Amino acid sequence: MKSSRFRLEITFPVLIFLTISVIMVFVWQFLRDQEKKEILAKTELVSSQIQSHFEDRFESHLEIIKLIRREWLSNKFETEAQFRATVLPLTSTFSGFQALNFVDAIGKIRWVCPQTGNTNIQDRDLHNHPTAGATFVLAEQSGTDCITPVVELWQGGIGFATYFPITMDGQRRGYLNGVFKIKEFINTIFKEGILDNFAIALEENGREILQFTDDTEMQNQTLFVRTNIALMDRKLTLVLYPLPKLIQSTQSYANQIFIIVSILLAAIFSYLIHVLMKSQHTLRESEEKYQSLVEHSPDAILIHFKGIIRFANVGAVKLFEARNVQSLIGRKILDFVHADYQPIVMDRIKKVEGEADAPLIEEKLITVKGRTFFAEVNAVPIVVAGENGVQVIARDISSRKKKESIQSVLYGISKAVSSTSNLQELYREIHTQLSQVIDTTNFYIAILDEEHNRLVFPYFIDEKQSNLEPLALPSMSLSEYAIRTGKSLFLRQNNVDEMVKQGLIDPVYLDHLFKIWLATPLSYQNKIIGVLVVQSYCDEDLYVDEDLEILNFISEQIAAAITFKQSELEQIELQTQLIHSQKMESVGRLAGGVAHDFNNMLAVILGHSELALDKAEPDSPLRKHLEEILAASTRSAEVTRQLLAFARKQTVTPKVIDLNEAIGNLLNMLRRLIGEDIELVWRPQSMAWRIKIDPSQIDQILTNFCVNARDAIDGVGRITVETSQVTFDDAFVTKHTGFSPGAYVMLAVSDNGKGMDSKTLDHIFEPFFTTKGMGQGTGLGLATIYGIVKQNNGFINVQSEPDQGTRFNIYLPRYTGKTNSETPPKN
C-alpha cells in the first residue's frame, strides 16, 4: 500500500507533465520543420541564381575568346601589338579574365594580355605545367577546345585555363589561352549582392577548392544546398550555406515562446498535483528516508542498550569486518573496543545514557578478525519505546592517521639533517622514523660509491647478518638491480626464483632466503644515489602494496637528506683541509725564517770551533770540549737543513729522472735500513712519464718513510713501495683541497704497522711533532717530506687507522719538457 501510494504521487504528475510536454514538442518540431523548409527554399533559389550567373558569365567569356579566334582567322594578326590592340579592350570590358594569351604551335606562350600580373608566364612552355600540361596535350592531339581542371596558376593562386586551337589552311597556327583566377572571377558575381546572407564553398570531384567565408560561419551547419555548375566539359559543385543571421531572421520567436510557456505551465500544473498528493504521506516518507539513510550510510552506525548492540547498519558490517548484520546483533559494544580505551568508553556510555553531552573523540577499535584501527566516534542518546540507549557513529580514520604519521616521518627526517653530526647518526634517525609507519626489523641502506665503482652498505640492521661487504659494480644483486632499473620492487620468493631463471640476478648474492623483500631507489634531482630495503625472513604477508607506496613517497625525502648531509660533511672536510693547509703554510714560513737565522748563527759557531781545534794542542784539556761543540753544531745544522726542506727553502739541483730507476737504485740500502724481519715489497708500474726533482730528495723521502714504517712495525712486517701514473680531473680536485688537475707520477709507501688515530693524523706533518719516545726522533722526518713535496709542486695525503697500518701517497707533476737524452724511458 505504501509503495503504491508513493508511486502514484510521483507517476501521475509526471505522466501529465510528459503528455503535455510531448504534445507541445511535436507542435514545436512541426513549426521548426516549416522554418527549415522555408530556409532551404530560399537557399535553393539563391543557389540556382548563382549557378545561372556563373554559367552565363563564363559562357560570355568563352564567346569573347571565340570572337577573337574568328577575328584572327579574318585579319591574321601579324604582330603582338595588333593582338593586344584587339584583346585589351575586350578583357577590360568583360572583367574576370586573368589573362588572354597567344600560345604558338609548339606550346610556348608568346603574346600575353594584359601584361600586368602576367609577365612571369611570357615564353613559358605549357607542356611543363604539372597539371594543365595534360589538358594542353589533349588540345594538341584532338584539335578541340579544352578546359583544365582547377590548378595552381603560374601567376599565383588557383584557377582554370582554356585552350582554343587556331587552325588555318589545315595547319595549326597556335592557341588562344584564356586564364581565369577563380576567386576573382566569382567576385564579379558577388558584387551584385546575391550572397549577403549566405556562405559559399566550391568543390571539384568532392574536394573543396575554395571557400569565401570564415570556417566559423560554416561550422555545425546542417542546412546547405549543393548545385552543379557546368564549365564546358568540366563540372564544379557549389555548396551554399545560409548564414546564422538569415536563419535567425526566418525563425519566429513566437514558436520558442510558445514551447517555453507550454512546458512551464505543464510543470506548474504537474507540481501542484504532486504537492497535493505528497502532503498526505510526508511524515511516513521522512521516516523511511531516515531509515534508508542510516542503513546505507558509509559510516558505521550502531545502537546499543545497556552495552548490548540492538541495531547495526551495512557500514558497521564493513568497518568491523563482520559476516553480516546479524553477526553483530546481541554482542557487547566493548568487544570492539581496544583494552586501552575501554575505561574511557564505559564512562562515555554512562554520560550519554544520562542524556549528557559526549564530545567527539578518537578511539582504538578492534574488528571481528582482530585487526586494530583508529576511528572517530560520536555518541548521542536515543530513546526507543521508552528505553534509553546510545547511538554510535564511527568513521575509520586509519588513512588519515597514516598520513599524519608519514608527515611526522618526513619532518623527523628533515630535522635530522641538522640535528645529526654524521651520516651514521642520520641513518639511525631515518631507521627510527621509518619504524613509525612500517616494520623495519630487517632494514638496510645501500649507497652508490661512484669514485670506487661499488655499492656500499653504511647502515645494516638484520636478524641473520651483521653486515654486508661492499659490492663491486656491475653485479647481479637485487640491490644493484633496483638501482640499475630505477624501479621499486615488491618481491616474494617465487618472484626471485623467476628473476633467477630470466638471468636478471645471480643467486650467489642471496645469502639468506627471505619471505618478502621491498626496495625503493633513493633518487634526488633525477639522480639515483642508492636504495632502501626492508625484508622479512618469516612472514610473507608482513608487507602490503601500501607499504611500498609509503616507501616510494618517503624515499625522495630520505635521498635529499642523505645528499644534503653528504654535501654538508664534504664542506666541513674541505674547510678542515683548507685550514690545515693554511696552518702548514704558516708553520712552514715560521720554520723557514727560524732555521735561516739559526743556520747563520751555527755557521759562526762551526767556524770558530774548527779554528779553535786547529790551534789547540792534541793533549789540550780544551780539545775535548771543542770537539763536543763541533759535533753538537753539526747535528744542529742537520736539523736546520730539515727545517729548510720543510719550509721549501732547501737548496736543490733538480734533474729529469725516471722514478722507477731512482727507487731501484735505493732498494738495497733501504733493505739494510729496515732490517731482515721486515719484508720490502717493490711494485713499480710500467711508465713512460718523467719527473723533475733533486735525486737526493727521493733518497730523503724514502729513507724517512721506511724508518717511520720500521718503527711502527712490532716484530715481523711488510713495507710496500709502489709507483703509478695518475690523472686528476676537475671533479676530483673539487672534492680534495690542495690538489690541482693534471698528470702526475704517484709514489706510495704503505706498511702493516700499528697505524695512527685521527688526532695524530692532524699533526703528523708539523715540525717536531713525534709519537716516539724521548731521544728516539726529532719529529722532522715527515715535515721534511711535506716540504720536499710542496717544493716540487706536488701533493701528499695519508690513510691510516689504528692497527690497520698506514699508507702515504705522494703525487709529483709529470715533466713535459724536453730531456737531454733521446734514450727511451726505462720501466
Secondary structure, DSSP 8 states (H G I E B T S, - for coil): -HHHHHHHHHHHHHHHHHHHHHHHHHHHHHHHHHHHHHHHHHHHHHHHHHHHHHHHHHHHHHHHHHHHHHHHHHH---SHHHHHHHHHHHHHHSTT-SEEEEEETTSBEEE-SS-TTTGGGTT-BGGGSTTHHHHHHHHHHH-S-EE--SEE-TTSSEEEEEEEEEEETTEEEEEEEEEEEHHHHHHHHHTTSTTTTEEEEEEETTEEEEESS-HHHHTT----EEEEEEETTEEEEEEEEE-HHHHHHHS-HHHHHHHHHHHHHHHHHHHHHHHHHHGGGHHHHHHHHHHHHHHT-SSEEEEEETTEEEEE-HHHHHHTT-SSSTTTTTSBGGGGB-GGGHHHHHHHHHHHHTT-----EEEEEE-TTS-EEEEEEEEEEEEETTEEEEEEEEEE-HHHHHHHHHHHHHHHHHHHHHH-SSHHHHHHHHHHHHTTTS--SEEEEEEEETTTTEEEEEEEE-SS-S----EESS---HHHHHHHHT--EEEEHHHHHHHHHTTSS-GGG-SS--SEEEEEEEEETTEEEEEEEEEESS-TTS--HHHHHHHHHHHHHHHHHHHHHHHHHHHHHHHHHHHHHHHHHHHHHHHHHHHHHHHHHHHHHHHHHHHHHHHS-TT-THHHHHHHHHHHHHHHHHHHHHHHHHTT------EEE-HHHHHHTTHHHHHHHH-TTEEEEEE------BEEE-HHHHHHHHHHHHHHHHHH--SSEEEEEEEEEEEE-HHHHHHSTT--SEEEEEEEEEE-S----HHHHTTTTSTT---S-TTS--S-HHHHHHHHHHHTT-EEEEEE-TTS-EEEEEEEE-B-S--S--S----
